[in-house]
Amino acid sequence: MERMFGQKNRVCLYFIIIILMLNNLTIISAENGEDIIPNLENTPLENLTFTTPSTDLSNWELAVSVSESAENITKLKLETQICVYDPILCHAPEIIEMTNSNNSWSGSITTLEKHSYVNWRIHIIYEDESEILIPERSNGYAKVWSGCWEIMENQTIISGGELCGNSEEGDVSGFPLISALLSLTLATIFIKKNQ
């Protein structure tokens, strides 16, 4: 290997490998932090809006309209489940009745401290007391992420969010920057030793 790469070239190679590894970390967490919104096509609901991102200890609100062609709907209920970190766990789901004003239904909850995301779904209740869920139970929950979140994935804690920049605690979203600085320092030390 010494013939192919001199001492300085070897340090550059290590540096490039570290940068590529850090780029892979970013790709792995790219799906996290993206809200999951149900498809309302072929449902009696339309004009869905909700607070995003959610913030700790704040009002989180969802509003939706029922199509004028929909019949026999008596009420809507909002099911929510708040997932927090430190420790990482999801609280039991809670269901509240949504209020109706001129065919615009709304419901709100207060988020918890250090929450990562809010899972949610809407229950549509008909006159005969039958109900449908949006999204269906088999499709899991819809989800809105916190402005600063942390989750456990493959035994690794991953965090992110646009509101984490001012956090006093270190988070994994700052990890690539710290690693890049550490890599530069190590590369400088190796180059000085080899001169």
C-alpha positions in Angstrom: 0.0 0.0 0.0 3.0 2.3 0.7 4.0 2.1 -2.9 0.6 3.1 -4.2 0.0 5.9 -1.7 2.5 8.1 0.0 2.0 9.1 3.6 0.2 12.3 2.7 -2.0 10.5 0.1 -3.0 7.9 2.8 -4.2 10.6 5.1 -6.2 12.2 2.3 -7.7 8.7 1.6 -8.7 8.3 5.3 -10.3 11.7 5.3 -12.3 11.0 2.1 -13.6 7.7 3.7 -14.7 9.5 6.8 -16.5 12.1 4.8 -18.3 9.4 2.8 -19.3 7.7 6.0 -20.7 10.9 7.4 -22.7 11.5 4.2 -24.2 8.0 4.6 -25.4 9.0 8.1 -27.3 11.9 6.7 -29.0 9.6 4.1 -30.1 7.1 6.8 -31.9 9.7 8.8 -33.5 11.5 5.8 -36.8 9.7 6.2 -37.1 10.7 9.8 -38.5 14.1 10.5 -40.9 14.0 7.5 -44.6 14.3 8.3 -46.9 11.5 7.2 -50.1 12.7 5.8 -53.0 10.4 4.9 -54.4 10.3 1.4 -57.9 11.9 1.6 -58.9 10.8 -1.9 -62.0 8.6 -1.8 -62.8 9.7 1.7 -65.5 12.2 2.9 -62.8 14.5 4.2 -61.1 17.5 2.5 -59.0 20.6 3.3 -56.9 19.0 6.0 -54.6 21.4 7.9 -52.5 20.9 11.1 -49.8 22.6 13.0 -46.3 21.6 11.8 -43.8 21.2 13.2 -45.2 20.6 16.7 -43.4 22.3 19.6 -43.0 21.2 23.2 -45.8 22.1 25.7 -47.8 23.9 23.0 -51.1 23.7 21.4 -51.2 21.3 18.4 -54.3 21.7 16.2 -55.8 19.8 13.3 -58.7 21.0 11.2 -60.6 19.3 8.4 -63.8 19.8 6.4 -66.4 17.1 5.6 -67.4 17.0 1.9 -70.8 18.5 1.2 -71.7 15.2 -0.6 -71.0 13.1 2.5 -74.2 11.9 4.4 -75.0 10.6 7.8 -71.8 11.7 9.5 -72.6 12.7 13.1 -69.2 13.4 14.5 -65.4 13.3 14.1 -63.0 12.2 16.8 -59.3 12.8 16.8 -57.0 10.1 18.1 -53.5 11.1 19.1 -50.5 9.4 20.6 -47.5 11.5 21.7 -44.0 9.9 21.6 -41.3 11.4 23.7 -37.6 10.8 24.3 -35.5 10.6 27.5 -36.6 7.9 27.9 -37.9 7.1 24.4 -41.5 5.9 24.7 -45.0 6.4 23.2 -47.8 7.3 25.6 -51.2 5.5 25.3 -53.4 6.9 22.5 -56.1 9.4 23.6 -59.3 10.2 21.7 -61.1 13.6 21.8 -64.3 14.7 20.1 -63.7 17.4 17.4 -65.8 20.5 17.4 -67.8 21.5 14.3 -68.2 25.1 13.1 -69.8 25.5 9.6 -68.7 22.1 8.5 -65.1 22.7 9.6 -64.1 20.2 12.3 -61.1 20.9 14.6 -59.4 19.3 17.6 -56.4 20.3 19.6 -54.1 18.8 22.2 -51.2 20.2 24.3 -47.9 18.4 23.5 -45.5 17.1 26.1 -42.0 18.2 26.9 -39.3 16.5 24.9 -41.8 15.0 22.5 -40.4 13.7 19.1 -43.7 13.4 17.2 -47.5 13.1 17.4 -49.2 10.1 15.8 -52.7 10.9 14.8 -55.8 9.5 13.0 -59.4 10.7 12.5 -62.4 8.6 13.5 -65.5 9.3 11.3 -68.7 8.4 13.2 -71.9 7.8 11.2 -75.6 7.9 12.4 -75.7 4.1 12.7 -72.7 4.3 15.0 -70.4 2.7 12.5 -67.0 4.3 12.0 -64.1 4.5 9.6 -60.6 5.5 10.4 -58.3 7.8 8.4 -55.7 6.5 8.0 -56.9 2.9 8.5 -55.5 1.0 11.4 -53.6 -1.3 9.0 -51.8 1.7 7.5 -50.6 2.9 10.9 -50.8 6.5 12.1 -50.4 9.8 10.3 -47.5 11.7 12.0 -46.3 15.2 12.6 -42.8 15.7 13.8 -41.6 18.0 16.5 -39.3 20.9 15.7 -36.7 19.1 17.8 -36.9 15.4 17.9 -35.0 12.3 19.0 -35.7 8.6 18.2 -34.0 5.2 18.6 -33.3 3.4 15.4 -31.2 0.2 15.2 -29.9 0.8 18.7 -28.7 4.2 17.7 -30.2 7.5 18.9 -30.9 9.8 16.0 -32.1 13.4 16.4 -33.0 16.4 14.2 -35.4 19.2 13.6 -35.1 22.9 12.7 -35.6 24.0 16.4 -32.7 21.9 17.7 -30.0 24.5 16.8 -30.5 26.5 19.9 -30.6 23.4 22.2 -28.1 23.5 25.1 -27.8 19.7 25.0 -25.7 18.1 22.3 -27.7 16.2 19.7 -26.9 13.7 17.0 -27.9 16.2 14.3 -24.7 18.1 15.2 -22.7 14.9 14.9 -21.5 15.4 11.3 -20.1 18.8 12.1 -18.3 17.6 15.2 -16.9 14.6 13.3 -15.7 16.7 10.4 -13.8 19.0 12.9 -12.4 16.0 14.6 -11.4 14.5 11.3 -9.6 17.7 10.3 -7.8 17.8 13.6 -6.6 14.2 13.3 -5.6 14.7 9.7 -3.5 17.7 10.7 -1.8 15.7 13.5 -1.0 12.8 11.1 0.4 15.2 8.5 2.6 16.9 11.1 3.9 13.6 12.4 4.8 12.4 8.9 6.7 15.5 7.9 
